Amino acid sequence: MKTTKVISIFFLIFFVSTSSYGQSSERNFSEILQTYYLYKDKDLVDKTIDFVNHSTMSYKRLEPILTGFFGALFLNDKNVKKSFVKNIDKIEKPEIKELIMTLSSSDIDILYSKAKITTEYNDMNWASYFATGNVKYIDNIISNLPYENERADINLFLAGASAKWSLCSNANQDKLVKKHLESLKDKNENMKEILNKEPQYFKDKMVEIIKVQKSKGIWN
């Protein structure tokens, strides 16, 4: 397991590859998704199709974000779903086209109830939150926090540790995230630490724990 997986998170995924389409375009698309629940970009469908047709990002990296975002949005906004299905043949990549069609007839909440606990699960829920502004997806991420104490299964540890880091990072940038975490301070002991520390603290902590476990021969 590469330690670089520690930094897997929704708002970084579009910045880590060089593309002939241009990193500025990837950055713009990421910003559209991150702020959608606030601004409801009316050209979302066209911009998404244009992005997936030109992006060199692998399906493996795109799939969790597109699943989380459009899986939740299609449940929340039938007009967007209808528009996407109407324009489905404009998508040039068969895997993406099949994914969108599957999401148009699926319930993302059922998918989440059966999903494995991974860093990708956190990414998907962040995408769902940014699509809808529904804090139930933040609660899904919060439910992974206990796994930060896992010291046998690195995948579970990363799910818990990245959940804590991402909650801290997004609380610093998104007022609704911060407000929701503040409302849970008396119910969840993790909230005070998340709200009082900086994101770098949690990233450093993740890396240090991985180093310790590797030195013990546990996570090799």
N, C-alpha and C positions, 0 to 999 in steps of 0.2 A: 504493500500500500504506500503510495507516494504521499509525503507530507503536504505536498501542494494542494491536495484535496481539501485540506483544512480551510482554505480560503474560498471554497465554492459557495457562492451566494448570488441571488438573483441580479442585483444591480452591478455586479462585476462581470457577469458572464459574457457580455458583449464587447468587452474591452481587451480580451486576452488573445485574440488572434489577428494576424495581419490578413487583410482581404483586399482583392483587387477592387471590390466594391467600395472600399474606403472605410477606415475606422471612424471617420466623422459621421458616416451614415449609420453605422452600428450604434454609435453613441446617441444619435438623434432618435433612433428607434427605441433604444433602451429608455430614454427619457420619456417618450410617448407612453410606453407601458407603465413606467413607474408612477406617472402622474395621471393615468387615465381616470381613476375614480374621482379625481378633482376636476378635470377639464373636459373629459369625454370628447376626445378628438374625433370629429365627424368623418375624417378620412381614414380611420383606423383600418378598415378592411383593405382598402387599396394600398395603404402603406405597408401593411403586413405582407400582403401578397408580393409586392415589389421587393421587400426585404428578403423573404425566404427564397425567392427566385434567384436573387443575385448573391446572397451570402455564401461564403465558402465554409461556414461553420458546419460541423458534422451533425447528422440527425441526432446522434446520441447526446450532444450538448444542447441542441435546440428543444428536444422532445419534452423534458421536464418543465421548461418555462412555458412553452406553448400549451401544454396540457393543463398546467395550473391556471394560466391566465384565461384561456378561452373556455376551458371546462367550467370555470366559475362564471365567466361573463355570459356564456350562452344560457345558463340557468337564470341569470339576473336580467338579461336584456334580449328578448326574443327577436327584436328588430335586427340587432347585430348578427344573431345566428342566421336569420333568414337571408340577410345580405351576403353573408359569407357562403352559405350553401348555393345561393344564386350565382355567385362568381367563382365557384369551386374549380371550374375547368381552366381558370387563369393560372392556377398553381401548377408549375411545371414539374415539381418533384413528386413522384408517386407516393413516397412515404409520408410527406407532409399532407398531401391531399387525403390520403387514407386516414391519417390522424384527425384531421379536422372533421371529416365525415363521421368518424367514430364518436368524437366529442359532441357533435350535434345531436346525437341520440343517446347520450350517456348522462349519468348523474355523478358529478365530481365528488360529492359527499360520500357516495357509496364506494367510489374508488379509494378515497382516503381511509375509509373504515377498514379496508382490506390491505392497505399499502404497508410495505416493510418500513421499519424505522431507519432512515438513511439521511445523509446530507441533502440528497435530491428531494426528499420529502419536505424538508424545510424550504428549499428553493421553490417547489411547487406551491406551497402554501403562501409564501410571500407574493408570488405571481398572482394567486387568487385574491389576496388582499388588495394588491395594487389595481386589480381589475374592478373590484367592487366596493372597497372600503369597509367590508364586513369583518369585524374583529374576531369572528369565530375562527377565521384562518390563523390569526395570531395565537389564539388559544390552542390550536393544533400544534403550533411550534413550541409554545410554553410547555405543553405536555411532554416534550422530549427533554426538558431540562434535567430530570433526574439521571439521565444517561451520561451526564458529564462525569459522574462518579464511577462509571464502568472502567475496569482495568484489565479485562480479559479480551473482550471483543472490540477491536479498534473501530469498526464501523459504527457500533452503538455509541462509543465514546465521541467520535466525530460528530454524530448526529446531535448529541447533547451539548457538546462544547460549541459547535457552530451555531446552535440555536441561541445560546446565551450571547455569543458575540454579535450575531445578526440582530437580536432584539435590542441590544445596547446601541449598535450603530444606527438602526432605523429610528430608535427613540430620539436620537440626537437630530434627526432630519425631518421627522414626520410628527406633527403635533398630535394627530389622532393616536398614533402608536404610543407616544409618551403619556397621553391622558389615560389610555387603557391600562398601561402598566402601573401608573400611579394609583389607579382604582383598585389594584390587586395587592398593594403593599401589605395590607393587614391579613391577607389570605395566603400569600406565597412569599416565603422568606427570601427567595432569589431576587425579588423585584428591587429591593433597596440597593443591592450590590450592582445590579444591571443599570439602575438609574444614576448611581453615584460614581461609577467607574467610566473610563474611556475605552473605546473599542480595542485599542492597541493592547491594553491590559489583558483582555481575554485572548487575543491572538497569541501574545507572548506566553500566556499560561498554557494554551493548547500545545504549542511547540515544545515547551519545557516538559510537559507530561509525556509527550511522545518520545522525547529523548530519554527520559528516565526508563520508560517501559522497554525501549529498544536496548538500553544498556543492560537490562535484566534478561534480555533474550526472549521477551514475551511478544513484542510486536516487530518481528523481523520479516 
